[in-house]
Amino acid sequence: MTDDELLQIIEMADRYKLPTLDLSDEKITSLPSGISKWTKLPPEIGKLTHLKELNLAGNGLDIFPEEIMKLENLETLCLNNNNIKTIPPEIINLKKLTRLYIRFNRFETIGTAIGSLKNLKVLDLGHNQLSALPDEIGDLTNLTVLSVESNNLITLPFKIGNLTNLKSLSLKGNRLVSPPPEIVALGIKPILDYLMAGLDNNCKNWNVKLFIVGKKETGKKSLLNILSDEKDKEHVPDNQNSNIQTLNLPHPSEPDTIMRL
């Protein structure tokens, strides 16, 4: 696609006030000799302030297009499969954005400005090179889908515990230590509970594996119920499958500290 052809598409989108514009690589059918991808966008695309959906996936973009920051009515933005490394602070201009897809790029960090996109419901950061997430992601309380799979994450910000509307949380392909794999395996609610506990200044996270072993029907489940303050819980036979639970115990020497085991 030549520059002139791209400008014609943009002019047509402007003339007819199209709400959706798909410029992903799947829509590029002809390219001039020696050119296989774009590296930047023409400034004219900033005139399309009526756009609600914009797809720029797979175009070899090296930077987050600054022209997009003028599209104040944008609700869905797809920049998958590019070479982008950073999100500029000007992204705060896209206040109506509800879905942001930037998987398969080269992001090493995500700026704190991401926390200003209060209407975000879907945030896909998968398959990048992120070693940390900003605390401000925990301010995106409308998120229902968060993917950070296949990055270099070791810990998650405790503030992610605030994202109580999450229905999907993809963490696979990282080297997470906090939350530990045992918690991650239990699903979204235990993960959020673990992270929320980290926000409590009077709560230290004591990561301990406690195994209660013994012969059948010798009271292992009853002991676990007593430790977890569930004395009135209906008796559960010892021969059922093992499970993982969280125990809230007072610290023996720090009266204001609760140990969550």
N, C-alpha and C positions, 0 to 999 in steps of 0.2 A: 504494500500500500504506500503510495507516494504521499508526500506532504500535501499536495494539492487535493488528492482524493480524500485524505483525512479531513482537510478543511471543508470540503464539500459536504461530508457527512455531518460535521459540527454545525455548519450553516443550516442544513436541512433540519437537524434536531432543534435548532433555535427557532427557525421559521414556524415549525409545526408544534412547538412546545412539547416535544416528546418527553414523557415521564421516565422512560427507560432508555439507556444507551449501552449496547454491548459491543465493546471494542476488544474483546478477548482474542487470543491467538486463533481460536477456532473460527473466527469470523474474517480473518485476514486470508484472502485467497490469492493475492498477487503482491509481490514485493520486487522492488528494483534490484538489478544485479548487484551482488555483493552486500546486500542488506537483508538481514534475517529477523531483526527485532528492533523495537524502538528503544531509545534511552531516555527520552523526555517527551513531554506533550506540548503542543502549541498553546500559547496563552489564550487563544480564542475559546478554549473549552471552559474557561472561567465565566463566560457569558451565559452558560446554560444553568441559570439559577433556578429554573423550574424542575430540574432533574431530581428524581427521587431514588433512582437506582442507577449505578454506574459499575460496569464490569471491565476491568483493565487487566485481567489475569493473563499471565504468560506472554508478556511483552518485553521482558528484559530490562524493565525500568530499574535504574540504579538508585534513585532517590524518591522519596514520597513526593508526588507531584504537588508543588505549591499552588498550582492553578485550582486544584480541587478545593482548597480552603475557602474559596468564594462561593461554593455551592451550598448555601445555607439551608436549603430544603432537602438535602440528601438524607435518605433513610437507610440505604443499603450500599455498601462500598466493598467491592471485591478486588483485591490486589494480590491474589494468590500467584505463586509461581513466577516471581520476579527476583530481583537481586537487591532489594531494599534493606538497609541496615538500621535506620532510625525513624522514629515518628517525631515530626517537628511539633513544637509547642502550639503552633497555630491550629492544630487539630481541634482545639477548644471551640473554633468557629462552627464546627459541624454539630451543633447542639441537638439536632433532630435525629442524629444517627442512631439506629436501633440494631443494625447488624454490620459487623466489621470482620472481614475475612482477609487475613494476611499470612496464611500458612505457606510453607515452602518458600521462604525468603532467607535473608541472612541476618536477621535481627539478633544482636547480642544484648541489647538493653531495650526496655520500653520506658519511655519518659513518664514523668509524673503527671503530665497533662492528660493522660488517658483517663484519670479519675474525674475529669470534668464532663465526660460524656455520660451524663446521668441517665439518659434514656436507652442506653445499650442493653439489649436483651441477649444478643449472641456475640461472643468474642472468640475468634479462632486464631490462636497464636502457634498452632502446631507446626512441627518440623522446621524449627529455626535453631538458633545457637544461643538461646537465652540461658544465662547462668543464675539469674535472679529476677524476681518480679517486684515492681514497686508496691509499697503499702497501699497506694491510692487505688489499686484494683479493688480493694475492699470497700471502696465508696460506691461501686457500681451495683447498688442493691437491687436493681431491676433485672440483673443478669439471670437468665434461665439456662444458658448453655455457655460453658467455659472449657476450651480445649487448650492445653499447653503440652500435649503429648510430643514425644521425641525432641526434647530439648536437653539442656545440661543442668537442670535444676536439682539442687540438693535439699533445699528447704522451700516451704511456702510461707508467705507472710501471714502472721496470725490474723490480720484484718480480713482475710478471705473468709474467716468464720462468720463475718457479717452477711454473707451472701446466702441468706436463708431461702431465696426463691429459686436456687439452682435445682434443675431437674437432670442436668447432664454435666459431669465433670470428668474430663479425660486427662489422666496423668501418666499413662503408660509411656515407656521409653525414656524415663528419667532415672536419676540415681538418688531418689528421695531418702533422706534420713529423718526428716521432720516434715510431715507426719511419717512415722515408720511404716514399713510395708504391711505389718499386721493390721494397722488401722486403715490403710488404703484399701486393703482387701475387703473390708467390711462395708464399703460404700460411702455415699455422700454424707449421710447424717453423722456417722461416727467421725468422719474427717472434719466436718464443720464443728462438731463438739470439741474435738481435740484442739483445733485452732482457736476456737472461742475461749477455751480454758487458758490458752497462752496470753490472752488479753487481760486476764485477771491478775492484777499485781500481787495479790496474796496467794496466787496459785502457781506452784512450780510443777513442771511436767516431769514426773519420775517415770522413765521408760524402763519398766521391769517386766520380765516374763515370769509369771508365777504358775508352776505346774503342781496340781494336787493329784497325787497318784495313790493307788491302793487297790485292794481287792473289791469285787463287786459288792454293792449293798452294804458298804461300811461307813456311809455318811459323807462322802466327798461333796455331793451337791448341797447337803445341809450346811456343811462348813462354809462353802462358798456363799450361800445365802446369808449366813450370819455375818461374814466379813463384809458383804455388800449391803448390810442393814436391810435384808429382805426376809426377816424371820417369819413373817406371816405368809410368805409365798407358798403356793401349793407344792406339795412334795413332787419332785421330779426324779424318776428312777435313775440310778447311777449308770444303767446300761445304755442310755441314749448317747448319741454322738457328742463328741466334745464341742465346746464353743468358746468364744473369746468374749470376755466381759470387762467392763471398767469398774474398778473398786475405788471408792472415795474414802480414804482413811485419814484420821488426824495425825499430824506429825508428832512423834513422841516428845520432842524438845522444843518445837516451835508452835505455840498454841494457835497462831493466826494462819498457819499454813496447812492446806489440805493436800494430801498426796493422792494423785490419781494414777492408779496402777493398772 
